[in-house]
Amino acid sequence: MSNRVLCLHGYLQDAKVFSSRLGHLRKTFKRDVTFTFLDAPFEVLADEDDDTQHRQVLSEDLGDDAGVSIGRSWWQFSSSSSSPSSSSARPSQSFEYRGVEESVVRIRNAIEEHHIDTLMGFSQGAAMAAYFAATQDVAGLGIKRLLTYAGFLPKDPKVAEKMLVRAPIPSSVLRTMIVAGTSDELISVERSRTLLDVFEDARLVEHDGGHYVPTTKGAMKDHLVEFLLAGRG
């Protein structure tokens, strides 16, 4: 039976964009893995987002087109360290998130609908996948594996605490692989390492690229084949 992977896109992406950027992964595992791509619940408008670096890396820069949707987000940002009262903050500076539980419901519904057994995420989507895996009854839902690319422990202390209170999640319940790029200027390897405290015996795999899902070849392909296909059933 084919493995079923639920893929959570990064900040300012959506399901369609993420699917197009994972063509190499879908091609490599087309006979063995079914990939389902899920949209995050929150739209980000051009006049709401001020994280220029994210926009340059993950999407087209739409300039001053206020009100234009430039992508989606798994949570909203309530405040920043420099402007605690702001209703819209740069994600990289925000320490207060809203809407995380709404995303949890959306992910759970997708898992149940598509009979998912592996959660995969990139960047903010990786953090969201990790949050779900750390706070929900993944065994009861049939989730066996967690695969993160450029993931991180959320900066919101309340969100992070919900993940750490049950940590470490036993590897007998959930196998975890954390992939991080040594040239990633948005999410460093050190920041991805914060997830090692959440999941028991999580495997950290480094690649020499930046903020993206690396090409599925060579050693990276070997890691993924072993992770996704070993002991499947």
VENVEN-V481148 format. One record per run of one state. SS is the DSSP state (helix for helix, strand for strand, loop for the rest). FROM is the first residue (numbers start at 0). LEN is the number of residues. Records with the same first field share a line. If there is no record, write none. Layout:
SS: FROM-LEN ; FROM-LEN
This chain:
loop: 0-2 ; 8-6 ; 21-1 ; 28-4 ; 38-3 ; 45-6 ; 58-10 ; 73-2 ; 80-10 ; 98-1 ; 114-3 ; 122-1 ; 135-2 ; 141-3 ; 149-7 ; 164-4 ; 169-5 ; 181-7 ; 197-1 ; 199-3 ; 207-10 ; 229-4
strand: 2-6 ; 32-6 ; 41-4 ; 68-5 ; 75-5 ; 93-5 ; 117-5 ; 144-5 ; 168-1 ; 174-7 ; 198-1 ; 202-5
helix: 14-7 ; 22-6 ; 51-7 ; 90-3 ; 99-15 ; 123-12 ; 137-4 ; 156-8 ; 188-9 ; 217-12
